[in-house]
Amino acid sequence: MTTSGPETEPPRPTGAPPTGAPATRARPAGRGAAGPARRRRSARPDRKAWTFLAPFLAVYLFAMILPIGYAVYQSLLKVERSGPLGLGEPSVVFAGLDNYALALEQTAFLESFGRVLLFGAVQVPVMLLLALVLALLLDQVKDRWAGLLRATYFLPYGVPGVIATLLWGFLYVPGISPVTDLLGKLDVQPDFLGYDNVLWSIANIVVWEFTGYNMLVIVAQLKSVPQELYEAARIDGAGPWQTALRIKVPLVRPALVLTCVFSIIGTMQLFAEPLVLKRLAPAVTSDYTPNLSAYFDAFGNANVYLAAAKSVLLAAVAMVLSFTFLSLVNRKRKDDR
């Protein structure tokens, strides 16, 4: 009877765990060491990206940041004259917040803010509603006609504001306007440039100018909507009205928010239209809008430092209104979720 010797283990590959040791999953070589390094490399800013961003940042710095900073600096200065009766040599001195206090003491300047706020509260919703309706209608038109109609509606935006105001101004003036002549035959004598109506005459010009632009922004958002959503709605039996109200309008909400912010800022900057109509409408004064008030202080009264203070106040109000609107929209979005 032969006895067998002790069993011998077969040779193990190099690096394999010993017999009886729990098996572990093999890890790719270098994964643990390269992972943090890769994360560190990805965390660093890409130099090529900064190279492409540098021209834009330079233009933004010189065309936006520096002018704003210089306006703030000028708003803190004022001119003082020495000598008897103030006829001596003028000198520019530090004024602190005196220009801001003087601007806020002017009743006409404060009323101009109330005027543009009323203007925006009526004009902006009407314009965006028209832009939304036109965008939804164009989305239903065949591509062959949609391009022509988009160009037609966008055309007023290509007309400079001064030219557009002159065109509409002649339509508002009695005696040379076919509109007033036609309404006169119907025993209606509207005073488009009167004190009570001139603000809405300006609103009509602004709506005519910018509805097409806002419409194109909404149309671009509509084009990004997947067609599968429309097909699913059609299969579920949704008609054109239901598709527009339940699918299209909610999906173009970002475009509506964007155009509303632009419109709020543009409302606060209202300038060209009342400036041109000022020669036709006595109701439009030099303090009709905040922008007009700052303009006439700078170029009519040669008080650039007070004009700078009014401009800074105008920019601050526009910023507050824009951020307030965005915060309300974001809060509503969170509540909906």
Secondary structure, 3 states (H helix, E strand, C coil): CCCCCCCCCCCCCCCCCCCCCCCCCCCCCCHHHHHHHHHHHHHCCCHHHHHHHHHHHHHHHHHHHHHHHHHHHHHCEEEEECCHHHCCCEEEEECCCHHHHHHHHCHHHHHHHHHHHHHHHHHHHHHHHHHHHHHHHHHHCCHHHHHHHHHHHHHHHHCCHHHHHHHHHHHHCCCCCHHHHHHHHCCCCCCCCCCCCHHHHHHHHHHHHHHHHHHHHHHHHHHCCCHHHHHHHHHCCCCHHHHHHHHHHHHCHHHHHHHHHHHHHHHHCCCHHHHHHCCCCCCCCCCCCHHHHHHHHHHCCCCHHHHHHHHHHHHHHHHHHHHHHHHHHHHHHHHHC
